[in-house]
Amino acid sequence: MLAASAVCCGVSAGSFNPFYENLETNSESFFAVRPFYSHTVTEEREFRDVFWPLYSSKEFKDEESSRALIFWYTRTFNVQDETPRERNWLLPICFQGRDAAGKGYFAIFPLGGTIHEFLGRDEIRFALFPIYGESRINDLETTSVFWPVYSRTRGEGVQRDRLFPIVGKSVRENRYEKRFLFWPFWTSADYFYPGNSGHAWMLFPLCGRANMEHEKTFWLIPPFFRFTAGEKQNKLYCPWPFIQRIDGNRQDKFYVWPLWGKKQYAGGLKHRTFLLWPIFWSEKAQESDRIKTRRMAMPFFTFERTVLPDPLKTEPVELSNYWRIWPLMSWQNEGDTSRFRMLEIWPVKGSAPVERNWAPLWTLYKRTGREGVVEKDLLWFAWHSESEPEVERKEWSLLKGLMSYRREGDARSMRLLYFIHFGKEE
């Protein structure tokens, strides 16, 4: 993608890094006046950023969206439709839009109105929140008065009633029946799962017990002490969160928090360890046909490596390699493309808006390699060099041509004071 390569690789025709950049190919373009504005166009996407994160917009296929900080958010689906699905939200005050069924909605919080497709609900209706509210998920409807004090939920096989925190009951047909009295002091449940039915109760903060067909649990001063013995797993908290032990078919976990801990899932799909939480982390995960390793010393060091196991070779095939010493430098290599950069102020890898609008401003030195070409940039546009060993090409430039040199094969040329040229070319 041109925008990514422009930001990563820096010096190009039409650029005055780090403040101005204007690049264009047959199918893509990138323009930036950093950090105030950038515009990216690719085959499928179009981005605009105005002093990001103040404002940004995106177009992808038949969708358009925009965002201003965390407050203003718009999104239009299927923009070519006569009545497209859309959202125009000024969080948390104003909500206006049209849902997937083409039905419009509008709400002013906390006065009243209707919101569709929000907070996991298909529809939310309220008046003088929290005095009165209704919500719906499929056929499951909930009514609340002085939320969260009173609520009533009804649906197919589901019944919930609550006068919080005094008393409450939740029933799901053929699955469970849960109750509380003066929450959180007394809670209980009956489970009707086929093959694993049972009963549980808790007198908080003193003790609790669960008797299931395949698992027995006892809590003492919950949640600090827990003892679970079962066919699929054994669990021990003694006390939580300092000592945590899970030994089961799906997960193996042992924490001596915050000193040391490990967690491994069945089949070795993911293995995670920490030391002096939250400082040192190590994680190894198998994703599809590749293995990804990550190590971190928060927040200063991050290492990531992705490999493709090859049964015909002793060593796996490396797909990508990345490390960062924050805020000093970073290195990444993927395929035939590599990049080393100083400084590395942003603490998160791969943030596209940061790469487009901010990263070039604090990049004091950068070395990139792509398709046999190695480029080096020092102090933005002060020094730039390129080398291509396969064709015996090498060139460098000081202050965009105050002094420059180029050699390709037997041909050599030099430039002084931007316009004085001398040398030999063949």
RAVEN-V334170 format. One record per pair of residues at least 12 apart in sequence whose ideal C-beta (glycine too) atoms are under 8 Angstrom apart, sorted by sequence separation. I is the first residue (numbers start at 0). J is the second residue. D is the distance in Angstrom with one decimal. If there is no record, write none. Layout:
i:j:d
I:J:D
I:J:D
//
This chain:
i:j:d
19:31:7.0
28:40:4.7
36:48:6.9
45:57:7.1
46:58:8.0
54:66:7.2
62:74:7.0
63:75:4.7
73:85:7.4
74:86:4.8
84:96:7.8
85:97:5.2
94:106:4.4
112:124:7.6
122:134:6.7
123:135:8.0
131:143:7.4
140:152:7.0
149:161:6.7
158:170:4.5
166:178:7.8
167:179:4.8
176:188:6.8
177:189:8.0
187:199:6.6
188:200:7.6
197:209:6.6
198:210:5.6
199:211:7.7
206:218:5.9
215:227:7.1
216:228:8.0
224:236:6.1
225:237:7.9
233:245:7.3
234:246:7.9
242:254:7.0
250:262:6.9
251:263:4.7
260:272:6.7
261:273:7.9
270:282:7.1
271:283:7.8
281:293:7.3
282:294:7.7
291:303:7.0
292:304:4.8
305:317:7.5
306:318:6.3
319:331:7.2
320:332:4.6
328:340:6.5
345:357:7.0
364:376:6.9
373:385:6.9
383:395:6.8
384:396:7.4
393:405:7.6
394:406:7.0
402:414:7.1
410:422:7.9
411:423:5.6
412:424:5.8
19:32:5.8
20:33:7.6
27:40:6.2
36:49:5.7
44:57:6.7
45:58:4.2
54:67:4.8
62:75:6.7
73:86:6.4
84:97:5.7
93:106:7.4
94:107:8.0
102:115:6.9
112:125:7.1
122:135:4.5
131:144:5.8
139:152:6.5
140:153:5.9
149:162:5.6
150:163:7.6
157:170:7.1
166:179:7.0
175:188:5.8
176:189:4.8
187:200:4.1
197:210:5.0
206:219:5.5
214:227:6.3
215:228:5.4
223:236:6.8
224:237:5.8
232:245:6.1
233:246:4.8
234:247:7.7
241:254:7.8
242:255:6.3
243:256:6.9
250:263:7.3
251:264:8.0
259:272:7.6
260:273:5.1
269:282:7.1
270:283:4.8
280:293:7.5
281:294:4.9
291:304:7.3
292:305:7.8
304:317:6.9
305:318:4.5
319:332:6.6
320:333:7.7
328:341:4.5
344:357:7.8
345:358:6.6
364:377:5.2
372:385:6.3
373:386:4.9
382:395:7.2
383:396:4.9
392:405:7.9
393:406:5.0
394:407:8.0
402:415:5.7
410:423:6.3
411:424:7.7
18:32:6.7
19:33:7.5
27:41:5.0
35:49:7.1
36:50:7.5
37:51:7.7
44:58:6.7
45:59:8.0
52:66:7.9
53:67:6.6
62:76:5.5
72:86:6.8
73:87:5.0
83:97:7.1
84:98:6.3
93:107:5.8
94:108:7.3
111:125:5.9
120:134:4.6
121:135:5.2
129:143:7.5
130:144:7.0
132:146:5.7
139:153:7.6
140:154:6.6
147:161:7.6
148:162:6.8
149:163:7.4
157:171:5.5
166:180:5.6
175:189:6.6
186:200:6.9
187:201:7.4
197:211:3.5
205:219:7.9
206:220:7.5
207:221:5.4
214:228:7.2
215:229:6.9
222:236:7.0
224:238:5.5
225:239:6.7
232:246:6.5
233:247:6.9
240:254:7.2
241:255:7.1
242:256:7.7
250:264:5.7
259:273:7.0
269:283:7.3
270:284:7.5
280:294:6.9
281:295:7.8
291:305:4.8
292:306:7.8
305:319:4.6
319:333:4.2
327:341:6.3
328:342:7.1
329:343:4.3
344:358:7.8
362:376:7.6
363:377:7.3
364:378:7.7
372:386:7.4
373:387:7.6
382:396:7.4
392:406:7.0
393:407:7.8
400:414:5.8
401:415:7.7
402:416:8.0
409:423:8.0
410:424:4.5
5:20:5.9
18:33:5.5
26:41:7.5
27:42:7.0
35:50:5.5
44:59:5.1
53:68:6.5
61:76:7.4
62:77:7.6
63:78:5.6
72:87:7.9
73:88:7.4
82:97:6.4
84:99:5.2
92:107:6.8
93:108:7.5
111:126:4.0
120:135:6.5
121:136:5.7
130:145:6.2
139:154:3.5
148:163:5.4
156:171:6.2
157:172:7.3
164:179:7.8
165:180:7.4
166:181:7.8
167:182:6.8
175:190:5.0
176:191:7.8
185:200:7.6
186:201:5.0
196:211:7.2
197:212:6.0
205:220:6.9
206:221:7.3
214:229:3.2
223:238:3.9
224:239:7.4
232:247:2.7
241:256:5.3
249:264:6.6
250:265:7.0
259:274:5.5
269:284:4.4
280:295:4.4
290:305:7.2
304:319:7.1
305:320:7.9
318:333:7.0
319:334:7.9
327:342:6.2
328:343:5.7
363:378:6.1
372:387:5.0
382:397:5.9
391:406:7.5
392:407:4.3
401:416:6.6
410:425:4.7
17:33:5.9
26:42:5.4
34:50:6.3
43:59:6.3
52:68:6.1
61:77:5.3
62:78:6.9
72:88:4.8
92:108:5.6
109:125:7.5
110:126:7.7
111:127:6.4
120:136:5.6
121:137:6.7
129:145:5.9
138:154:5.1
139:155:7.9
147:163:5.1
156:172:3.6
165:181:6.3
174:190:7.2
175:191:6.5
185:201:7.3
195:211:5.5
196:212:5.9
204:220:5.8
213:229:5.4
214:230:7.1
223:239:5.3
231:247:5.5
232:248:6.7
240:256:5.1
249:265:4.8
258:274:7.4
259:275:7.9
260:276:6.9
268:284:6.7
269:285:7.4
279:295:7.2
289:305:5.6
290:306:5.4
303:319:7.4
304:320:5.2
318:334:7.7
326:342:5.7
327:343:6.5
363:379:7.8
371:387:5.8
381:397:7.1
383:399:7.8
391:407:6.6
392:408:7.7
401:417:6.4
409:425:5.8
5:22:4.8
34:51:7.4
43:60:6.1
61:78:5.6
71:88:7.4
84:101:7.6
91:108:5.5
98:115:4.0
99:116:7.3
106:123:7.9
108:125:7.9
110:127:6.7
111:128:7.7
119:136:7.0
129:146:4.0
137:154:7.5
138:155:5.6
156:173:7.3
164:181:6.3
174:191:6.0
175:192:7.8
185:202:6.0
186:203:7.4
195:212:5.0
197:214:7.9
199:216:7.5
201:218:6.3
204:221:6.3
213:230:4.5
214:231:7.3
222:239:5.3
231:248:5.1
232:249:7.2
243:260:7.5
248:265:6.3
258:275:6.6
268:285:5.1
279:296:5.5
280:297:7.0
289:306:6.6
290:307:7.9
303:320:7.5
304:321:7.5
326:343:5.8
344:361:4.8
362:379:7.4
371:388:7.2
381:398:6.0
390:407:6.7
391:408:5.3
400:417:4.7
405:422:7.9
408:425:7.2
61:79:6.1
71:89:5.5
72:90:6.7
94:112:6.9
98:116:5.5
104:122:7.9
109:127:6.5
128:146:7.2
129:147:7.7
139:157:5.9
141:159:7.6
164:182:4.2
173:191:5.6
174:192:6.4
184:202:6.9
185:203:7.5
194:212:6.5
195:213:5.4
203:221:6.0
211:229:7.5
213:231:6.7
214:232:7.7
216:234:7.6
220:238:7.7
229:247:7.9
231:249:7.3
232:250:7.1
257:275:6.5
258:276:7.9
267:285:6.8
278:296:6.1
279:297:7.7
289:307:5.2
290:308:6.4
303:321:4.5
325:343:5.9
326:344:5.0
340:358:7.8
371:389:5.3
380:398:7.1
390:408:7.4
399:417:7.8
70:89:6.1
71:90:7.6
82:101:5.1
96:115:6.9
106:125:7.3
109:128:4.0
163:182:6.7
164:183:7.7
184:203:5.3
194:213:7.6
195:214:7.5
257:276:4.0
278:297:5.4
288:307:6.5
289:308:7.8
302:321:7.2
303:322:7.4
324:343:7.4
329:348:7.9
342:361:5.0
380:399:5.5
70:90:5.3
94:114:4.6
108:128:6.5
109:129:7.6
183:203:4.7
201:221:6.0
256:276:6.0
257:277:7.7
277:297:5.7
288:308:7.6
301:321:7.6
302:322:4.6
323:343:5.6
326:346:7.6
342:362:6.9
359:379:7.5
1:22:6.0
69:90:6.9
190:211:6.7
301:322:6.6
325:346:5.3
341:362:7.2
342:363:5.9
1:23:7.9
300:322:7.4
301:323:4.6
340:362:5.6
341:363:5.3
1:24:5.8
6:29:7.8
76:99:7.8
94:117:7.1
300:323:7.1
341:364:4.5
5:29:4.6
300:324:5.7
301:325:7.4
340:364:7.3
341:365:7.5
2:27:7.3
290:315:7.1
299:324:6.4
300:325:7.4
323:348:6.7
339:364:8.0
340:365:4.9
1:27:3.6
299:325:5.4
339:365:6.9
340:366:7.9
0:27:6.8
1:28:6.7
2:29:4.3
298:325:5.8
321:348:6.6
338:365:6.9
339:366:4.4
1:29:5.4
338:366:7.1
339:367:7.8
289:318:6.4
337:366:8.0
338:367:4.8
86:116:7.7
337:367:6.9
338:368:7.6
336:367:7.6
337:368:4.3
336:368:6.8
337:369:7.7
335:368:7.6
336:369:4.7
335:369:6.6
336:370:7.9
335:370:5.9
335:371:7.7
2:39:3.9
1:39:7.7
2:41:6.9
1:41:6.8
0:41:5.4
2:46:7.3
303:348:7.5
301:348:6.9
298:346:5.6
55:352:6.3
52:352:7.0
51:352:4.7
51:353:7.8
48:352:5.8
51:355:7.6
46:351:7.9
51:356:4.7
46:352:7.9
50:356:7.9
51:357:7.4
48:355:6.1
48:356:5.3
46:355:7.2
39:355:6.5
37:355:4.8
37:356:5.3
34:356:5.1
33:356:5.8
34:357:5.7
31:355:6.5
33:357:7.2
31:356:6.9
29:355:7.8
33:359:6.2
34:360:6.3
33:360:5.9
8:338:7.9
7:338:5.6
20:359:7.8
17:359:3.7
18:360:7.9
16:359:5.7
17:360:4.8
17:362:6.7
7:354:7.1
3:351:7.4
6:354:4.4
6:355:5.7
9:359:6.9
3:354:6.8
6:358:6.5
2:355:6.2
6:359:6.3
9:362:7.6
9:365:5.9
9:367:7.3
8:367:4.9
7:367:6.3
16:376:7.3
8:369:6.9
17:379:5.0
16:379:4.9
10:374:7.0
16:380:5.1
4:369:7.8
9:374:7.1
15:380:6.4
8:374:6.3
10:376:5.9
14:380:7.9
9:376:5.0
10:380:6.9
10:383:4.9
9:383:7.8
15:399:7.9
//
